[in-house]
Amino acid sequence: MSTLEPMTNLFQTHASAARYFRSSGTAILCSCKTPEGFRDPELHLSLGSYGVKSYVISPGAIPANKEVAYTLLYHRSNMAPMSPAITYPKFGQTITDPANFQVTLTVDWPDGADGATRYDVFRADMSVSGTLVYIGQVTFPDTTLVDNLPAVVPPGSLPYAAPVLCNEAGEIPQNPVDLMVKAFVQPIQSTRATRLSTEYLQELFGNIEADDHLGIFPVNWAGTRLNFRDWSQSGDDFIEYDGQRFFVINSNMIPDPGDGNPEHHWELGLRMLRSDGLEN
């Protein structure tokens, strides 16, 4: 019989509760992600200076005296919209005309190789009585968008979703795995850890720090497979145990000593996160 069942029972009966939270690997790339794998904060900060630069009113289908304003979301194809949303006109102003009209918007794109490319898109929504209604999109290098919709919600309109600021890796987490599991988490000075060879501890931790912990975790728990490879060290992924949060600095999947199954349990090097999300 495989020793997986006894190991599962060991976790169930003797291990302590720990929280497994992983958002990396479930994320959507933000348009600002650099080739080096980080967020470009300058693009977010400068985004308000782009978008609609001017407009022209001409006869059209928007009812006379209707006040309209626009919200643009900047993104690349198949990516999440980038924060912040761009509003036009600014400062709560609106566009209107005493006769039925349409609005032609002129768009200015972000500069540089990480700014405007042929994949970049501005999605435009019109504000109708406080509700944002999708009117279309502009794809680089186009610079104009015509709004000639009457002030009603057009069939098939896409719902507006406010943009979420990305994390330090230039990713917007989607549906993170947040699970309570049973595991063994012990300070590196504990009896269990001190029985490990110096070479193995160096492999796990490199230079050992005072608050480092050793973690022994199941491979699967409550139907969810736990994954500790490519673990984010920015605070987006963490193990929470006894009121403290840790990130994984190294992981080894230990095979079953009985039948060689490579997925017996995980042994982890855990390093404490400060309250600001950074490592000690």
PyMOL commands that set and color helices and strands:
alter all, ss='L'
color gray80, all
select helices_A, chain A and resi 4-14+41-49+191-194+198-205
alter helices_A, ss='H'
color red, helices_A
select strands_A, chain A and resi 16-22+28-29+51-62+70-76+82-88+101-108+120-128+131-139+144-147+171-172+177-187+213-217+220-221+224-225+238-241+244-254+265-272
alter strands_A, ss='S'
color yellow, strands_A
deselect
rebuild
show_as cartoon
